[in-house]
């Protein structure tokens, strides 16, 4: 297969994945709820915590920095943090096990009214399952951006948004689109002056 064919096949696959995602009948209500949960968290001066493994950890960091930094225009920073800094991860994974890296940090930092956003292509990571259990004890709302069939997390979180794709690359491409769009949606509600 030549380079041009590889590019065309990859981009066609990405487009088909987005089309399949948008054809899910319940998706628009879920995206509205996603926007509302993040909006209410920030409106109440609470924090959004995020977590993921591997590339999904990178997506969780991307989401957080868009709030503490900026998206398109300058505005006040909002409370968002990707769980799992290197020293914490190495400490907790060594002392308690890798499956506790997110839950222990959330138990230390989270409070009622906060929100936990999980990024997972499989929905089956034990460290994220434990994070959701920790969130419930702290009365923290949970949202998961998932792939494939949603895995175990689908039924554990308050809101599950599933990308119906089989490979991590295609799933993560839609996740990053969701990140950017929920940021714009929430910003338009919190800071309408940015979009005049």
Secondary structure as GFF3:
##gff-version 3
##sequence-region A 1 196
A	DSSP	alpha_helix	3	22	.	.	.	ID=ss1
A	DSSP	alpha_helix	27	43	.	.	.	ID=ss2
A	DSSP	beta_strand	48	51	.	.	.	ID=ss3
A	DSSP	alpha_helix	55	68	.	.	.	ID=ss4
A	DSSP	beta_strand	80	82	.	.	.	ID=ss5
A	DSSP	alpha_helix	86	95	.	.	.	ID=ss6
A	DSSP	three_ten_helix	98	100	.	.	.	ID=ss7
A	DSSP	alpha_helix	101	109	.	.	.	ID=ss8
A	DSSP	beta_strand	115	119	.	.	.	ID=ss9
A	DSSP	alpha_helix	126	137	.	.	.	ID=ss10
A	DSSP	beta_strand	141	147	.	.	.	ID=ss11
A	DSSP	three_ten_helix	152	155	.	.	.	ID=ss12
A	DSSP	beta_strand	159	163	.	.	.	ID=ss13
A	DSSP	alpha_helix	168	190	.	.	.	ID=ss14
A	DSSP	three_ten_helix	192	195	.	.	.	ID=ss15
###
